[in-house]
Amino acid sequence: MIKFDKVVKRFGDLTVLNELDFEVKRGEKVSIIGPSGSGKSTVLRILMTLEGIDGGVVSVNGEPLWHEQGPDGLKPASEAHLRKMRAQLGMVFQQFNLFPHMTVLRNITEAPVKVLGMSKREARQRAEELLDLVGLADQSSKYPHQLSGGQQQRVGIARALAMRPSILLFDEPTSALDPELVGEVLTVIGRLAEEHDLTMLLVTHEMRFAREISDRVCFFDQGQIREEGTPEQLFTDPTEARTREFLQAVID
Ligand SMILES: Nc1ncnc2c1ncn2[C@@H]1O[C@H](COP(=O)(O)OP(=O)(O)OP(=O)(O)O)[C@@H](O)[C@H]1O
């Protein structure tokens, strides 16, 4: 479903992804963990077409994301191709990124109506189902500032799902929350992982959560996957010294 083939990403002199090879299969729930600055969020931003690449090929659902097939092989993707590919992915951001001047309901219906051309009525019905799913059925007419951070993030999840993505990306979805609000968001994500067929890729600092919901955990270090495995393997018996060192530092 997602494939990075020798992907290089640079910011000036800094090489953030260093010929990264990485794959996520359909329906798989994969967590990316690793030290700050190791390139975890960059992977998600490349998938959301928020950042370009400097080498290699990224594919989504078997099709190149940043390239298109031309007469002489792959050529850089057009804006239309990027838009088509982007529609397959939804992202839940660290800072929620809700529209402050729109109600909760409108935050969720806006893109399906404007981008997918869904009727207002259908978008509204679907938004109500999604709000129910994230436990906010009674908050649809509130504005973001009237909600707690945890509630805002649950709206963020409903909003991403409203676009019917086949892949859902989470970029440290709880790191901007007060500790007592983390649990409610993790519960919603955990339920989604369990009950839905979505492919999920999650960048997180919540090790216990990564362990609970993931089929596979990837430890990123210096723009490459240093070690990967089932949560059981990676958390209880890591083979690399660098993984052990990282886990010891973050797990108390
Ligand atoms: N737009 C940008 N311009 C310049 N440098 C950038 C840009 N975006 C990211 N970087 C740098 O790229 C490196 C990787 O960033 P990235 O956000 O992917 O790391 P991360 O592993 O997600 O870190 P964290 O856990 O702190 O969020 C960092 O050194 C960061 O400063």
The ligand as an ORCA input file, in Angstrom:
! r2SCAN-3c Opt
* xyz 0 1
  N      11.058     22.469      6.210
  C      12.236     22.154      6.762
  N      13.336     22.889      6.515
  C      14.529     22.575      7.058
  N      14.743     21.517      7.864
  C      13.690     20.739      8.152
  C      12.373     21.008      7.622
  N      11.531     20.060      8.079
  C      12.269     19.240      8.860
  N      13.556     19.639      8.906
  C      14.645     18.963      9.637
  O      14.659     17.610      9.235
  C      14.972     16.755     10.316
  C      13.891     15.697     10.440
  O      12.676     16.305     10.841
  P      11.387     15.456     11.229
  O      10.354     16.435     11.645
  O      11.060     14.502     10.148
  O      11.925     14.650     12.467
  P      11.133     13.757     13.521
  O      11.858     12.469     13.595
  O       9.696     13.719     13.157
  O      11.373     14.595     14.852
  P      10.390     14.902     16.098
  O      10.233     13.607     16.827
  O      11.170     15.915     16.882
  O       9.114     15.444     15.514
  C      15.111     17.649     11.544
  O      16.487     17.883     11.755
  C      14.411     18.923     11.137
  O      14.959     20.038     11.776
*
